[in-house]
């Protein structure tokens, strides 16, 4: 019964929000259509500003993947992986997640297909997806779109937050799903 109610509400949520926003704007005597087109124009300008950062990030991710650097990272992390009993199969996820959401999604899908969606490896990678961010992507795109040049502290904070997310994901996944 609850699922049926949620299903019905979800079908009407977005149309309700649109009607509510338009009604609110009209009540305040705002030209809603003009505001919408101005926002779209600003969005287009922002998109043009972030294209160079976006292209640079995509090229960097492609070079990182194809150069074999991921294999070098996995080899470098092997002692830590063994000490903390971390499944070695999730190391590519730890490396890719701060770089690319779609790359991490691909790795997570591969892990689920290879080990099964109910496996500890697949579940850990799913928890990692939810408990970390594409830090380098965010810095390149969002900071680039508003021309922020000094990113040093944001990078450190983001990578530390990702590390905490990864460690927590591994611990919680082992606690709830592991052996």
N, C-alpha and C positions, 0 to 999 in steps of 0.2 A: 504494500500500500504506500509506504513512504517513498519507494523508488518511483512509483507512478506519479506521485505528487511532484517530486523533484524533476521528473521528465517533463511534465506539463509546464512547470515554472520555468525550466530552462528554455523551452521553446518561445516563451513570451518575454524573456529577460531583455534581450537586445532591442526588439521593437519597443518595449516599454521605455527603455533608457532613451531611445531616439525621440520618442514622443515627449518624454519628460523634459529633455534638454530644449527641444523646440518650444514647448509650452513655457518653460521658464524664461527663455529669451524673449518670446513675444510678450509675456507679462511685464518684463522690464523695458519693453519698447526697443529692443535691439533688432537690427536687420540681420536675422539669423543666416539667411543665404549669403549676404555679403561677408559676414564674419567667417562663414565656412569657406568661401572662396579665397579670402585673405589668408586664412590658415593653410589652405592647400598650396597657395602660392609660396608662402614661407617654407612649407615642407619641401617643395620642389627646390627652392634655393638651398636649403640645408642638404638635400640629397646631392646636389651638384658639388657642394663644399666637401662632402665626405668621400666622394668617389676616389680621389687620390689615396687617401688613407686606406680605404677598403681594398683597392687593387694591390697596394703594397702589402697589406696583411695577407691577402690570398696568395700572392707570390711567395711570401716568406713561409707560409704554411706548406705550400707545395714543395718548396726547396727542402724544408725540414723533413717532410715525409719521404721524398725520393732520394735524398742524399745518404740515407742510412743512419742519420743522427739519432733516430728513435732507437735503433738497435744498440748504438753506443750508450745511450742513456740507460737502457735496460741492463746492459752489462755493468755499468757503473753502479747501479742501484742494487745489484744482486746480493751483496753482503747484507745490506739493510733489510732487503726482502726476506732473506733467510733468518736473520736474527729475530724479526718481529712476526715471522710465520705469515707473511702476507702472500696471498695467491699471486704468483708471478704473472698470471694471465691478465691481471687488472693494471699492471704497470703502464701499458700503452694508454689506458684511460687516464691515469694520473698525469701523464705527460701531455696528452692531447686536450684535455678539458680546458685548461687555461688558455689554449690557443684558439680552439674552434668548437663551437657547439655542434655543428653538423658533423665534423670529424669525430667528435666524442660519441655522437649518436650512432654513427656508423660502427664504431668499435663496440659500443654497447649491444647493437643488433647482432654483430658477429659473435660476440660472447654468448648471447642468448641462443643463437642458432647452433653454435658449437657445443655448448655445455647444457643447454636446456634452460627454459625460462625460470624454472624452480631451483636451479643450482645456486650455490653460494656465490660463485663467480658472477653470474648474471644479476643476482639480487644486489650484490655489493656494487657492481657498476651502475645499477639503477639508482641506488641510494647516493652514490657519488654524483650522478647527474643532478640530483635534486639538492645536494648540499654544497655545491661549488658553483663557480661562475666562470665565464669565458673572459678572464681578467684582461689578457692582452688584447683581445678583440674589443672589449669595452673601451680600454684606453685608446686604442688606435682610432676607433670610429667616433665615439662620443666626445672624447677630449679633442680629437681632430676637427670635429664639426664646429666646435666653438673656440678653436685656436688656442687651447691650453698647451703651453710648451713645457712647463715644469711638472713632470709626472712622477718624479722619483719616489716620493712618499706614497703616492697612490698605488704605484706598482708594488712596493714593498708590502703595504697593507693588504692589497688584493691577493698577493701570492701567499702571505701568511694566513689569510682567511681561507684560501683554497686548501692549504696544507692542513689546517684544523678541520676543515670539512672532510678531507680525504681520510684523515686519521679517525675522525668520529664515525664516518661511514663504514670503515673497516671494522671498528670495534662494535658498533651497533649491529651491523650485519652478522658478525660472528655471534653476538649475544642472542639475537632473535632467530637467525636462520642457520647458524653454523654448527659445526661439530667440534 
